[in-house]
Amino acid sequence: MQIDPTTLDALARRLAQAVPPGLNSLGDELERNLKAVLQTGLKNLDLVTREEFEVQRGVLGRTRQRLEQLQERLDELEKGLSQKG
């Protein structure tokens, strides 16, 4: 999964701004280090893209629909067998 650099920059900047005032002198260096840590951490997560998620959601929806159809068919067959017996 590709991480949007703009979003990552913004997040690193916000984290750097949240640092106590005494550490603000580290400024850009702190922001670069936070960005590197965030990139590494996010790459280690097993994430999927929104597109991959939507594809799998569609597959699941179709599978669920098919399962419901098969359950209905099974119920009909069982009902037919019980009426014969």
C-alpha positions in Angstrom: 0.0 0.0 0.0 1.3 3.4 -0.9 1.1 6.1 1.8 0.2 9.6 0.7 3.3 11.7 1.4 1.2 14.9 1.9 -0.9 13.2 4.6 2.3 11.8 6.3 3.9 15.3 6.2 0.9 16.9 7.8 0.7 14.2 10.5 4.4 14.5 11.3 4.1 18.3 11.5 1.1 18.1 13.9 3.0 15.7 16.1 6.1 17.9 16.1 3.9 20.9 17.1 2.5 18.9 20.0 6.0 18.5 21.5 6.6 20.4 24.7 8.0 23.9 24.2 11.5 23.0 25.5 12.0 20.6 22.6 10.8 22.9 19.9 14.3 23.9 19.1 14.7 20.5 17.4 12.1 21.7 14.9 12.8 20.3 11.4 14.9 17.5 12.7 12.2 16.3 15.0 9.6 16.5 12.2 11.9 14.5 9.8 12.4 11.8 12.5 8.7 11.6 13.3 8.0 11.2 9.6 10.5 8.4 9.3 9.0 6.6 12.3 5.5 7.0 10.9 6.5 5.7 7.5 8.2 2.7 9.0 5.4 1.9 11.4 2.7 2.2 8.7 4.6 0.1 6.2 4.8 -2.7 8.9 1.0 -2.7 9.2 -0.9 -5.1 7.0 -3.2 -2.6 5.4 -5.1 -2.7 2.2 -6.1 0.1 -0.2 -9.6 1.4 -0.3 -9.9 -0.1 -3.8 -8.9 -3.5 -2.5 -11.3 -3.2 0.4 -14.2 -2.3 -1.9 -13.4 -5.2 -4.3 -13.5 -7.7 -1.3 -16.7 -6.1 0.0 -18.3 -6.7 -3.4 -17.1 -10.3 -3.4 -18.5 -10.8 0.1 -21.8 -9.3 -0.9 -22.2 -11.6 -3.9 -21.1 -14.6 -1.8 -23.7 -13.8 0.8 -26.4 -13.4 -1.8 -25.5 -16.8 -3.3 -25.4 -18.4 0.1 -28.9 -17.1 0.8 -30.1 -18.5 -2.5 -28.6 -21.9 -1.8 -30.2 -21.9 1.7 -33.6 -21.2 0.2 -33.1 -24.0 -2.4 -32.0 -26.4 0.4 -35.1 -25.5 2.4 -37.3 -26.2 -0.6 -35.7 -29.5 -1.2 -35.9 -30.5 2.4 -39.6 -29.5 2.5 -40.2 -31.6 -0.6 -38.6 -34.6 0.9 -40.5 -34.3 4.1 -43.8 -34.1 2.2 -43.0 -37.3 0.3 -42.1 -39.2 3.5 
